[in-house]
Structure formats: C-alpha cells, structure tokens
C-alpha cells in the first residue's frame, strides 16, 4: 500500500511530521482534510513515497546504479551524499510494473508457513526464508511489508488486511486471526487447505470450460466459413450451366446468401447481448442474480452449490469455538463461500433469526433454503451431539471427495457434448459435399 508523509504546523506553531498509508492520493488527502478540520493544522506538504533510480560513485570507483524509495529527490540526494557518494543523477521511476501474484505463490506461502510453524520455527525466521525463496517481485514486497509491520507491533488484522487484494478477503482475515489464536500452525494449515481446494477447483473449472469453449467456437467458425465462402464458390458453378440443384444443396446455398447479407446484424445480435450480460454480472445486483440461478442449472450447478457449502463448512470448522452462537464465524464462513446469494441468505435470514428471534443455528440455516438436506442433517446431528465443529469438518471432507468425482464427471459430459456436436457438424458438411459431388458426376 502506498505510503504518505504529512508535514504540517499546529496552532501553537509546532512542526508536525507523520507517516501513514492510503490506497491512493485522493484517500490520503481525505485523511489529511479530517486532521486539519479536527486539529486546526496548517498543511505544508503531503508527499507520497516514490521509487527513484540513482547513479552514484564513491572514491573514484565504478559508477553504481540503484533504486531507493524516498519522499522526494532532494531527501535521497542528501542521504546518498552523507554516505560518501558522489551523486551523478537521480530520477523518479515512472513505471514500476510488478505484475500480480499467482494463486500458486499464495498457496506456497501459506502452506510452507504452516509446515514450518509445526516445526516450531519462529515466524520472523519463516518470513526471512520465504522472502529469499520467493521469485515473484510483488510477493517479495508483500512479505517485506508484513515483516516490517509485525516488527512495528501492528495487529495481525491490520498487517494482512492491507494485502487483501493479494491473499483474498478470507485468507487475509484468517492470517490476521492466526497471530492472536492459540494455535497459529492450525489456522495456517486450515487456510492453506482452503486455498489449495480453491485453486484446484478454479483450475478444474477452467479445464472443463475453456478448452471445450475454444473447440466449440472453432467448429462453429469452420462451419460458417465453409457455408459462407467455400460452398457458394463451388455451387455457383452449377448455376452457370443451368443445372438444377438438389434440395439440400439449394437450401444450403440460400442460407449462405442470407448469412452474407446479414452477417453484421447477426454478429451484433450475439456480441451485444454477451457484452451486456458480462457487464451486468459484474455489478452487485447482476452477480447476485447469477449466483442465485447458476446453482440451479443442470450438471454444473450442483457442483458449484456443493463446493460453496464445502467451503462454508470448512471455514466454520476452522473458526468455530464452541461457545455461544459464533455469529462472526457464520458471517465469515458465508463471505468465504464464493456465492453472493448464499452469503446474502445466511446474513439476512440465518443471522437475523439468530440475533432477533434467538433461533438456533440449524433452524436458521434451514430457513435460508440454500443448504442441501445433507448439510442440514450434519449440522443438526452436530448440534444434538455437541460435536458441531467435528460434523462441519466431516461435511467439508465428504463434499470435497464428492465434488472431486463430480468434476471429473462434468468434464466427461462436456467433452461428450463437444464430440457429438463436432460429429453432427462433420456429417452435415459431408452430406452436403457429397450431394454436390453427385451433381458433378452426373
């Protein structure tokens, strides 16, 4: 997160310097404005820490190139001169592209941390090891910032919360909780398991949807190219000799002419709705609608539904303390389940019933109408036996195995559909081509 420094003068004329973090310059200015209104400060400067590239030389040796963060060029120049360097140039680095952090990098960070914590290695040493072994530039910066914040005595929620864009909302929350929990290794291990399952699910989902989609589009494009370009050139030769075309050939030629005349309208009729749908589902209302109905569609819907319940149960198992209703645990589990409709139902129905009406957990989640009968029965059994946490774990593990097999089945069914589509397309092209060949023979 970007760092800023405020230089100001108090009402008594005292010089004040303070450093803070903000998402951007606008947010930083808003924070400063609040301080000014509250304390009557007179702002002298608000500076953002930037990266500067410098070229220096010491005692006639070879020139050295380097990079350093600083609030301004003059401050860095004074620091380098104080160290005995002759400064040749200092320029702001305008482009500092670090890229993103792959999911695999996050999973590795959390998993290795869990393993090393189980070996009772101090966490600061673990961060040192991970920093040295990490190749991703942005991840290195994140680890370095975590180290600094922890040494400064900041709370875990603040330390990891600022990196929510890297770790994800749930993982950042869990890592923040770990620092104040009684078993840091267990929390890291549970978080690693969640991230591994999440990464595996996304990978399998891409595998099941991406290649079949590309194949499907390629086949459609091939058929359209054949019908719209190759077939007319072949069939029009017969028309030049006043040869009557067979029914299928004539119909295909008419379809080809129609495609050529209306291709712009047809293209827009597909592209515009898809673009509008893609835009709509990115809005909060659209995302809620998509998540509500996607779990009801055949084949893939059941898989997505059970995966969300698995995540809910796994997070619930990790955080549940067994005392009271654990409203916060249920809220976090709902937010982590990756379905905004299930999250909404849990927050607005289940939690509301528990807080307002004093209802029990099982009664409340049953009223949401988003949990399967299997999930409700496991939670009910856990509530009655006093082993709610253990039953949540069993539910998560059961759905982990089931969704794993289900994913393989989904991939097979999608591949079967694609193969059938390709077969039908090839048969249609072959039949039409054969009919044209027979004209040529006769």
Residue pairs with C-beta under 8 A, 6 or more apart in sequence:
1 21
1 22
1 23
1 145
1 162
2 21
2 22
2 23
2 24
2 25
2 28
2 48
2 49
3 19
3 20
3 21
3 48
3 49
4 19
4 20
4 21
4 22
4 25
4 28
4 46
4 47
4 48
4 49
5 17
5 18
5 19
5 45
5 46
5 47
5 49
5 71
6 16
6 17
6 18
6 19
6 20
6 32
6 35
6 43
6 45
6 46
7 15
7 16
7 17
7 43
7 44
7 45
7 46
7 47
8 15
8 16
8 35
8 36
8 41
8 42
8 43
8 44
9 15
9 16
9 41
9 42
9 44
10 16
10 39
10 40
10 41
10 42
11 39
11 40
11 41
16 41
20 28
20 31
21 162
22 28
22 31
25 48
28 46
28 48
29 46
32 43
32 46
35 41
36 42
36 43
47 71
47 72
48 71
49 69
49 70
49 71
50 69
50 70
50 71
50 92
50 93
51 67
51 68
51 69
51 92
51 93
51 96
52 67
52 68
52 69
52 70
52 73
52 76
52 90
52 91
52 92
52 93
53 65
53 66
53 67
53 90
53 91
53 92
53 93
54 65
54 66
54 67
54 68
54 76
54 80
54 87
54 89
54 90
54 91
55 63
55 64
55 65
55 87
55 88
55 89
55 90
56 63
56 64
56 66
56 80
56 85
56 86
56 87
56 88
57 63
57 64
57 85
57 86
57 88
58 64
58 84
58 85
58 86
59 84
63 88
64 85
67 93
68 76
70 76
70 79
73 90
73 92
76 90
77 87
77 90
80 87
80 90
81 87
98 137
98 138
98 141
99 136
99 137
99 138
100 138
101 136
101 138
101 139
101 142
101 166
102 136
103 195
103 198
103 199
103 202
104 199
105 134
105 136
105 139
106 166
106 167
106 168
106 171
106 195
107 192
107 195
107 196
107 199
109 130
109 134
109 139
109 143
110 171
110 175
110 188
110 191
110 192
110 195
111 192
111 195
111 196
112 126
112 129
112 130
113 123
113 126
113 130
113 188
113 192
114 185
114 188
114 189
114 191
114 192
116 126
116 129
117 123
117 126
117 184
117 185
117 188
118 185
118 189
123 150
123 184
124 147
124 150
124 151
127 143
127 146
127 147
127 150
128 147
130 143
131 140
131 143
131 144
131 147
134 140
134 143
138 166
139 166
142 163
142 166
145 162
145 163
146 159
146 160
146 163
149 158
149 159
150 159
150 179
155 176
155 179
155 180
156 175
156 176
156 177
156 178
156 179
156 180
157 173
157 176
157 177
158 176
159 176
159 179
160 167
160 172
160 173
160 175
160 176
161 172
161 173
161 176
163 172
164 172
166 172
167 175
168 195
169 335
169 336
170 194
170 315
170 332
170 335
170 336
171 191
171 194
171 195
173 332
174 187
174 190
174 191
174 194
174 318
174 319
175 187
175 188
175 191
177 187
177 319
178 184
178 187
178 188
178 191
181 187
186 318
187 318
190 314
190 317
190 318
191 318
193 314
194 311
194 314
194 315
194 318
194 336
197 310
197 311
197 314
197 400
198 311
198 338
201 307
201 403
201 407
204 407
204 411
205 407
207 411
208 407
208 410
208 411
208 414
209 414
212 414
212 415
212 417
212 418
215 418
215 422
216 418
216 421
219 421
219 422
219 425
222 425
223 425
223 428
223 429
224 259
226 429
227 252
227 255
227 256
227 259
228 256
228 259
228 260
228 263
231 252
231 253
231 256
231 432
231 436
232 253
232 256
232 257
232 260
234 436
235 245
235 249
235 252
235 253
235 436
236 253
238 245
238 436
238 439
239 245
243 439
245 253
245 439
246 435
246 438
246 439
248 431
248 432
248 435
249 432
249 435
249 436
249 439
252 432
259 266
279 286
280 286
281 287
281 289
281 290
284 340
287 340
288 340
288 341
288 344
291 339
291 340
291 341
291 342
292 341
294 300
294 301
294 304
295 301
295 302
295 304
295 305
295 308
295 339
295 341
295 342
299 410
299 413
300 410
302 406
303 403
303 406
303 407
303 410
304 339
305 339
305 372
306 372
306 399
306 402
306 403
306 406
307 338
307 399
307 403
308 337
308 338
308 339
308 342
309 337
309 342
309 371
309 372
309 375
309 395
309 399
310 395
310 396
310 399
310 400
310 403
311 333
311 336
311 337
311 338
311 396
312 333
312 334
312 336
312 337
312 342
312 346
313 333
313 375
313 378
313 392
313 393
313 395
313 396
313 399
314 392
314 393
314 396
315 329
315 332
315 333
315 336
315 337
316 329
316 330
316 333
316 389
316 392
317 389
317 390
317 392
317 393
317 396
319 326
319 328
319 329
319 332
319 333
320 326
320 329
320 388
320 389
320 392
321 329
322 388
322 389
325 354
325 361
327 351
327 354
327 355
330 346
330 350
330 351
330 354
330 361
331 346
331 347
331 351
333 346
334 342
334 343
334 346
334 347
335 343
337 343
341 370
342 368
342 370
345 368
345 369
345 370
346 365
346 368
346 370
349 364
349 367
349 368
350 361
350 364
350 365
350 367
350 368
351 364
353 359
353 363
353 364
353 367
354 360
354 361
354 364
359 367
360 383
361 379
361 383
361 388
362 376
362 379
362 380
362 383
365 371
365 375
365 376
365 379
366 376
371 379
374 395
374 398
375 395
378 391
378 392
378 394
378 395
378 398
379 388
379 391
379 392
379 395
381 391
382 388
382 389
382 390
382 391
382 392
385 391
